[in-house]
Amino acid sequence: MTGNAVWYPFTQHATEPVPPVVTRTEGAWIETAQGRLLDGISSWWVITHGHREARIMAAIRDAAETLDQVIFAGLTHEPAEQLANALTQVAPKGLTRVFYSDSGSTSVEVALKMALGYWRHAGDGRHRIAVMQHSYHGDTIGTMSVGERGVFNATYEPMMFAVDSLPFPEGDGQQTLDAFEALARSGQMAALILEPLVLGAGGMLMYRPAVLRGLREICDRHDVLMIADEVMTGWGRTGRLWACDHAGIAPDILCTSKGLTGGAIPLAATLASERIFQAHYSTDRTRTFYHSSSYTANPIACAAGLANLRLWGDRPMQDVLDGLAAMQAQRLARFADNPRFGNIRQCGTIAAMDLNVPQGGYLAQEGPRMRAHFMANGVLLRPLGNTVYLLPPYCVTAGDLDLAYGAIESYRPA
Ligand SMILES: *Cc1c(COP(=O)(O)O)cnc(C)c1O
C-alpha cells in the first residue's frame, strides 16, 4: 500500500528504507504491518499519558457530535473558553491570557510577535532577541532564526534574522548569566527565549533550575521579557507540570503544544501576562494583535485539551511522574560503568546518554545504525546524533523499559 507521493519529514528518501505502515496504536505501543514497536520517544514527544488515552478519545468523539472548525474571530465556543480558563489556573502565576494556534512552531512565532508588539506599543525601539546555544524552537523561518544554526537550517541562512546567543549553561551557569547580564544591560533586548531545563532537539541537554532563576532575575532587573518554550518540557516531562515550576519562576510568555491534548490531536497555546495583553489593548486599532491561523482554537482539539487537563486534575499525576522517574533512574544507573556510554543524565521522566564515539564524520553513521538496531529489537528510539534518549509515555511499564534499555545495552558501534 505504500505509494510514493508522500515526502516524509526529516527523511532522506535516497538512503532510508520504506517506513513500516502503522495500523494501530495503544498505550505505549505502535502496531505495524511488520510487528509491534515500543514508542520510546512518545511519537516525537507528543504522547503523554499513552496512545489513544480513553477519556481524551471520548472527548474528541463527543465534541465531534456538535462542532467542527468555526471561525474564532467574532465567534467563540465553550471548549476554547473553558480550556483557556483552565490553563491559566495551572500555568505559572501571572499568565492570564491564552492565544491559540496549532503547532509548537506557531506558538513560538506568536510569542515572538507578542514580545515585539509589546515593546513597539510601549514606544520602546528594542527588538533584539537573546537565545541559548543549542536551542530548538521549530522549523519555520522565525523559529529557526532563534534556534541553533547548523546542518538542519544552513540552507535557509540568508532568510534568517540575527539574534544574540548565550553559551549553554555548564555547571552553575555563571558564564551564561554573565553573558546575559552584559547583553541585557545594553537596553536593546526585547526578550530572552529559552527551553527551560532541557534542550530537546539540541541533544537532551540539561541545566540547573538555579540558572533559570538567575536568568529570570536578570530579565527583571533589565526589563527583558522571558519567553519559556515549554513545547517539549510541559505536561510533566521534567517531573513537574512545567519545567518552570522547578525554579519557582513564571515567564512573561509561555508556549505549549505537544502534550496539550495528551498528543491525540494538534493544538497549541501561547500564554501571556496581563502586561503583554494590555500593551495591545487600545482604541487604536493598529495595536490589534493581527495574527491568526485558519484552524486556531479548533473545538475538537480544545475539547481534547480540556479532557487532558481534567486527567491532570483527577489522577495522582505527581505519583505517576515520580514512579516513572524512579524506574528510569534505576535503569540508567546500570550504565554508570558501561565504557560505551557517557554523560548519563536525567530530568524527571527524560533519560539520556551519549554513545562514546571517536570524533569526526564517523558520528553521522552511528545515529541511523542505532535506530535500525532498536527497530530490529522492537523499540522506537531516534538518537539525536550520538545521544540516545528515552522520553516514553507515562503508561510505560517496567518491563517495557527493560526492553528498551536492553536494546541500548546490546548495541555495538560499527
Ligand atoms: C517540537 C518543538 C517545537 C516545535 O513544535 P512543532 O509542533 O513541531 O512545530 C518548538 N519548541 C520546542 C522546544 C520543541 O521541542
The ligand as an SDF file (V2000), in Angstrom:
LIG
                    3D

 15 15  0  0  0  0  0  0  0  0999 V2000
    8.8680   20.3550   18.9210 C   0  0  0  0  0  0  0  0  0  0  0  0
    9.2650   21.6970   19.4390 C   0  0  0  0  0  0  0  0  0  0  0  0
    8.8390   22.8700   18.8010 C   0  0  0  0  0  0  0  0  0  0  0  0
    8.0840   22.8480   17.5070 C   0  0  0  0  0  0  0  0  0  0  0  0
    6.8480   22.2510   17.6190 O   0  0  0  0  0  0  0  0  0  0  0  0
    6.0700   21.7790   16.2890 P   0  0  0  0  0  0  0  0  0  0  0  0
    4.7450   21.3420   16.7870 O   0  0  0  0  0  0  0  0  0  0  0  0
    6.8850   20.6460   15.7280 O   0  0  0  0  0  0  0  0  0  0  0  0
    6.0210   22.9360   15.3680 O   0  0  0  0  0  0  0  0  0  0  0  0
    9.1620   24.0720   19.3820 C   0  0  0  0  0  0  0  0  0  0  0  0
    9.8840   24.1350   20.5050 N   0  0  0  0  0  0  0  0  0  0  0  0
   10.3060   23.0390   21.1480 C   0  0  0  0  0  0  0  0  0  0  0  0
   11.0870   23.1680   22.4170 C   0  0  0  0  0  0  0  0  0  0  0  0
   10.0420   21.7780   20.6210 C   0  0  0  0  0  0  0  0  0  0  0  0
   10.5100   20.6690   21.2240 O   0  0  0  0  0  0  0  0  0  0  0  0
  1  2  1  0
  2  3  1  0
  2 14  2  0
  3  4  1  0
  3 10  2  0
  4  5  1  0
  5  6  1  0
  6  7  2  0
  6  8  1  0
  6  9  1  0
 10 11  1  0
 11 12  2  0
 12 13  1  0
 12 14  1  0
 14 15  1  0
M  END
$$$$
